[in-house]
Amino acid sequence: MPTLLERRLAALDAGDACGAFSRIRRGIEKESLRVTPGGDLAHTPHPHRLGSALMHAHITTDFSEAQLELITGVHDTISGCLKELTDIHSYVYQNLDDELLWAASMPCVLGNEAEVPVGRYGTSNIGRAKTIYRLGLGNRYGRLMQTISGIHYNFSLPDELWPVIARSEGADADQDYRTRAYFELIRNFRRHSWLLIYLFGASPAVCKSFVKDKPHDLESFDEGSLYAPFATSLRMGGLGYQSDAQSALHVSYNSLKQYTATLHDALARPYPPYERIGVKVGDEYRQLSSSLLQIENEFYGTIRPKRPVMHGERPLTALDARGVEYVEVRCLDLNPFLPVGIDIETIRFLDVFLLHCLWTESPADTAAEGAELRDNQRLVVERGRSPGLTLTRQGKPIAMRTWATELLDKCEEIAARLDECHGGWSYRASLALQRARIADPSLTPSARVLEQMRRERIPFFRFAMNQSLDHKRFFAAHPLSPEAHAYFERESSDSIASQRELEAHETQPFDEFLRDYLALPDQGTSA
């Protein structure tokens, strides 16, 4: 009997399915800290010339006022997506004066917690809620952790491909079918995301100023840097986006209904340490709520099911009402050797990998498996390049290199079919690059970071600073076209006007707005 992958690949032989297959939809969200010429975290407000961080479609901020988030639109070509990301960077650099975008995921010269400026979004209700959410993150986890930056990769199949795939299974390509398929992808992705952390992790070292008094097992690289000799992505480990409070939380991805139910519990259940922080003390909000999660975006994971939200709508409500539209990959470090942090070869492999996750059998997840996945991620984060590293698969030990090779072998047919639809060998070439990194860990970005620090005898700060300066020179040498510059100028101006209009017409009292905003969807509606 044909496998699920064989059936879905065979379906591409029908009609113009190959043309649709070549039009995978993707977008990128890239975070970067603004820093001074001396490498300190910038304490200037979000630059006015970059528009409204609340309303701009392409330029906003993440946790900190100094943490830019640059967002592309949805593209059906990799080149178009990267061109737009490059153009956004160029426009930003033209409006940063003497500041830089920090090239690395891990920050450096930050000062103390209180000196990290939280993002500000104006006086509208939704703008105030966004700021209070960030204040809550700072009060719960510390502001330093929130300055870690990364790249989020958004992925979906084109609308015209879904009926072709569904017919191969005798199903209708309705929204319920698509939602189920994306949850299948997510379950498989979580099982195998350690591979992406190994291949693309680029944060094996940190500044001692970031670690401060936190407990750790890192070694001294020099007077200013700490590292782990075989680490891949400290961003994805205990010093990064991890939460002790969330460690016992099992979120099920077996269906939208189960996903909603398990998140609902974390959103509704008060958490005593957060109750002690207080929600509104006097006239000051310290967090949105005292639940384990203020909102669903607080749940840290390597991937999320997503659906665009309407103004003032929370993500879980959008998912519950309209199903999954795309997935957001969240485990990618900034590659400090690349001006925009990611390149075409990485994206080609991501597409192949995600299609493998979507088109192979995906058993239901369990809490026990979730614990196994967390252990595998920790091992690859801390010792991914260690010779002979062993992971656990379905309760049994397996050499990481053996498992990685098996996964790449299973991706080969997908890469070949993508090449057939696009013409050429580029997807198989990208797969070959990843095979080389499995065979030779010195080719990984994490190894290259440490090798350059050793060769040039520089601390992590100087390495990241040098890369940041190189990127600034790159964008100075590649200015925007007049047409693209005019477009971003209009976007910035229009976003400021939109925020002013929103604030001018705000009538609902904030406490009432917050009550409505935090209301959870009814548990009986999810598919």
N, C-alpha and C positions, 0 to 999 in steps of 0.2 A: 504493500500500500504506500502511495507517495507520501512524503513528509509534508508538513504545512508549508515549508519553504519551497519545496518542489512544486506544489500546487500553485502557490502565489507567483512564482517565477514563470510557470507555464502560462498563467493567465495573461502575461504581458505579450504573448504572441498574437493576441486578438486585436484587430483593428489598429488604431493609433495609440495603443496603450504604451508603446515604447516612447512615443513623444511625450505623453503625460508623465511617464516615469522619469524623464530627463528634466522635469520642471518641479523638482522638490522645492518646497517653500521654506525659507530660512530667514532669520534675523539675528542680530547680535546686540547685546547690551554690555558695554565695557566700562568698568569703574576705574578711576585713577585719582590719586590725591594731588591736589595743587600744593606745591612746595615753593619756598623762597629760593633765591639764587644760592643761599647757603645750605639748602636741603632741609630747613625747618618746615614743619607744617604751616601752611598759610593761615593767617587769622583774618584775612580780608573777607568781606562779604562776597557772596556769589556775584561775579562781575555783571554789572548792569547790561553790558553789551551782549551778553549771552542770553538775555531774555529772562522770562519768568521760570524759575525752577519748578513751579507748580503746573504750568500750562504748556511749556515748550514740548513739541513732539520729539525732539532729538537731543536736547541738552537739559539735563536736570541734575539733581544731587541725590546721593544715597543717604548714608547715615549723617555724615558731617557736612557742614556748609562748605568745607574744603574738599569734599569728595565728589568729583564730577561723575556723572553717569551719562555715557554717550550711547544713543539708541538709533539703530538703523530702522528703516521700514522693512516690509516683507519683500523678499526677492526670490525669483525663480532661477537666478544664476549666481554662482559664487562670486564671479568677477564683479557683478553689479553690487552685491552686498559689501564686498571689501572696498569698492570704490566709494560708496557712500560713507562707510566708516572712516576712510581716509579723508574725505572731504570735510566731515564733521570735525575731525582732529585739526585739520588745517585752519578751519574757521576759528576754533577755540584758541589755537596758538596765536592767531592774528589779534586776539583780544585779551591775552594774558599779561601784557606788558613784560615784565622781567621774570614772571613766575614760570615754573616748569610743571609738567605732568610726571609724577613719579613712575618709573618704568617697571617697578617690581610689585608683586602682590603684598609682600610684607612691608609695613611702614618702618620708619627709622626714627628720626629726631622728632619726638612728639611732646615732650614735657610731661606734666602730670595729667591725670584724668580730667580735672576741671578745665584744663586749657584746650581740650578738644572741642571745637565749636559744633554744636548740633545744628542740623539743617533747619532753616526757617522758610516758611511758605506763605507768609502773609496772614491776614486777619479773617479770611473766610473760614467757615466751619471745617471744611475738608482740609484746608491749609493748617489750621490749628491742630486738628486731629493727627496730621502727619508729623508735626513737630512733637506733640505729646507722646506719640508712639516711640519716637526716637529717644526722648527723655526717658521713657520706660526701659528701652533697651540698655541705655547707659546705666540706669539705676540697678538693673538686674545683672548685667554681665560685665559692666565696665565699658567706658568709652573707647579705650585703646583697642580692644578686640574688634570693635565695629569699624575701625579704620582699615582693616584688611580688605584688599580689593581683588576682584577676579573678573572673569568673562562668563557671561551667560549666553548659551547658544539655543535659539528657539527653532524648533523643527516640526514640520507637518507635511503630510502628503497633499498633493493638489486635489481639488474637488473631483476632477474628471477621472482620477485613478481609482477612487473608492468603489464605484459600481463594478469596475473590472475585477477587482480583488474580491468583492463580496459575492459576485456570481460564481467564482471558483469554489465557493463553499455553499452555494445554494441559499445565500442570505440576501437581505435587502440592505443597501448602503445608507440606512438612515442614521440619525445622530446617535441612537443607542448602540448601533454596531460600531461606529467610529469610536465612541467613548470606551467601549469594551476593549477594542483593539489597542487604544493608547494605554490603557491600564495593563494590558499584556506586555506592551513595550516597556513600561515602567518597571514591572516586576523583573523582567530579564535584565534591564539596565542596572538595577540595584545589585543584582547578582554578579555583574561583570564590570561595574564602574571602577573597580580597583585597577583595571587595565588602563583606563584613561589617566588615572592618577600616576601610574608608573610612566606611561609614554609621554605625558605632557606636563607633569609636575615640574615646577621651576622655583620652588622655595625651600631649598635644603638648609638655608642659613638665615639668621635673624640678627638684628642689632640687640645688644644687651639693654639698650634703653627701652626696647619694647617689652622685654621679658620682665624687667624690674625684679619684684619679689615673688613672682609666680614660681611654683615648684616645677621642675623640669629635669630631664635626663640628658640634656644637651652637653656637648663638649665645647671648650673654648677653642675658637679658631685663631683668634688674636685678642688683643686687649679690648676691642670693641664689638666682636662678633661671637655668636654661638652657632653651632651646627651639629648635625648628626651625619657621620661619614657616609651612610648609605640612604639617607633620607631623600624623598622625592618632593613632597608637598606638605611642609609644616603648616601651611594654611588650612589643610584639611585634617589636622590632628588636634591634639590636646591644647596647643597654644592658639589654635585658630577657631574656626566656626564650629565649636562643640559646646554642649551645654550639659552639665551634670543634672540639672533639673529635668531635662528631656531624655536622659539616657534610659530611663525605664519606660518611656512612652512608646508603645507599639502602634504605629499607624498602618492599617491594612490597606493594601492596594488591590484587593481582590475584586472590587467593583466600586463604582462611584458611591453607591449606598454605604458600603462598609468604610470607604475612605472618609466620607462625610461624618459617619457616626463616630469613628474613632477620633477624628479631629474635634468634633462637636464636644466630646467629653473633656478634652484638654482646654477648650475655649470656655466651657461652662464651669469647670471645677476650680474653686478657689485653691490657691497654693499658699500655705502658711507663710513661707519666707517673703512672698510678694505682698501678702496682706500686711506684713509688718512695715513694708515701705510706705503703704498708704496710696490711695488713688488721688483723692483731692484733699489736700491739707490746707485749711483756710481757703484762700482763693486760688491756690496754686495746684495744678494737676502735676502729678509725678509719673503717672502711667495711665494708659487707657482703662485698665481693669487690673484686678488682683488674681486673675486666672492663671493657670500654668502658661497659657499663650494669650497675649493681648489680642492678636489677630492671627489668622492662619499663616501669614508670611513669616511669622516668628519661628515657625517650625523649620529646623535646619535639616536639609536633605540634599542628596546629590542630584535630584531631579524632581520636577513638579508638574502635575497636570495643570494646564492653563486655559483660560478663556478671557478675552478682552472684557474689561469691566466698563460699565457706564459711569458717568460722573456720580461720585458719592456711593457707589455700589462696592461691596466687599467681595473679594475673590471667591469665597466659598458660595456665596449667594449666586454669583454668575455661573459657576460650575453646576450648581444644583438646578438652576433654571434652564440652562442651554447646553450643558454637556461640555466635553473637552474639545478644544479646537487645535491645540498644539501642546508640545511638551517643552519644558525649559531645563536644559542641562546646566548644572550649577557647580561642577567640580573642576573647572578649568582655571588654572593659574594664568596670570599675565605672563606671556613669554617675553622676558626683558630684552631679548635679542631682536625683537620685531617692533617696528615703529607703532603699530596699532595693536600689538599684543597677541596676534593670531595671524595665520597665513593660509594660503589656498590648500596646501597639503594637509594641514590639520583638519580643515573643513571637509575635504574629500573623505578622509578617513572617518570623521564623525558621521557623515551621511551613510557610509557603508555599515558602520557599527550600529547605528540606530535602526537601519533597515533590518539588520540581523536580529536585533532585539524585538522588532515588530513582527517579523515573519518566521520566528521559530517557536516551538511549543513553549508555553509559559505556565508552569504549574502554579497553583495557589500559594501564597506566602503564609508564613506562620511566625509567631513570636520567636520561636527557637531559631528559625532560619535568620530572622532579623539580627539576633545576637551574633550568629556566625558571620554575617555580612559585616557587622561593625568590627569584629575582630580582624577579618581579612583587610578591611580598609586601614585599620590602625597599623597592621604589620607592613603594608605597602607604603604607607606614609612614612613610617619610621625607619624601615629597613628594605625598601623596595629593590634597591640595587645590590643587596647582599647576596653573594654567591650561595646557591642552594636553598634560597628562601622557600619555605613550605607554607601553603595556605590550607584551608579546610573547605571541602566541597561535599555537601550532603553528609556531613559527619565524618568524612574520611580525609586523611592528609593527601595533598597533591602538590608537586613541585610547581611553583609559580610559573616557571619558564615552560613547563609542559602544558599547563592549562592555557597560558597565553598563546602558545603555538596552536593548540587545538582551536581556540576562538578565531585566530587569524585564518586558519585553514577553512573554517566554516564561513568566513566572510568572502572567500575567494570567488565563489560563484556570483555573489551579489556585485562585487567589484567588476567582474567580467561583463555582467549584463548592463551595468551602468556605462561601461566603456562602449559596449555595442550600441547603446542608445545615443550616447554623446558623440561617438566616433573617437578612436584613438586608444591610448593605453594609460591615461592619467590616473584613473582610480586604482588600477592594479599597481602602478608605480608608487602611489601613496601607501598601499598595503605593503609593498616591498620595503619602503623606508621604515615602517613600524616593525617588520620582521628583523631588520638590521638592529634596531634598538633593543629588541628582545635578546638577540645574539650578543650584542656588545653594549652593555649599560653605559659606557662612556659617551655614547652618542645621544643620550637623553638630555633634555634641557637642564635637569637638576645637576647632572654630572658636569655639564659644561659651565654652569655657574661656579661651582667649586673649583674646577680646573683653572678658570680665568682668575679667580681670586688668588689661587696659589701661584700661578705663573707671574702675575703682576704684583704679587705680594701686597695686596690691598684688602681692607676690611669690607664687609658686606655693604656698608654705607657708601664707600667710595665706588664699589662696583656698580651699585644701583644709580648713584649720582652720575657716573660716567655714561651709563646707558641712557639716562634721562637727557643729558646734554646732547648725546648723539641723535636722539629722536628729535629734539628741538631743531637741530641743524638740518635734519632731513626735511622737516615740514617747512623750514625757511627756504629750502631749495626747491620745494614743490608747492608753490602758492596756488590758491584757488583760481579758477577761471572767473572772469567778471560776472558771468551769469550765475555761477554757483554762489559767489559771494553775495550777490544781490538777493538770491533766494533765502539764504540764512539771515541776512539783515531783516528781510520782511518777516520771517518766522519769529525772530527775536522781538521785533516791534509788535507784531500781532499778539504774541503770547503775553506781553506786558499789558496790552490793552484788554485782553480777555480776563486776566486776573483782576484788573481794576473794575471791570464790569461785574464780575462775579461778586466782588466785595461790596460794590455799591448796591447790589440788589439782594444781599443776604438779609433775611428777615427771621429765620427760625432761631430761637435761643440755642446757644451751643450745647447746654446740658441736654436739651430735648433732642438735638441732632445726634449727639453721641449715643443716647439711648437707642435711637432708631438705627444708627449705623452698626452698633454692636449686636443688634438682634440677630439671632441665628436662624437659618432656614429650617422649616419644618422637616422633621426626620422621616416623614412618610413619602416624600416626593422624589427622592433620588432614584435613578435607574441602576 
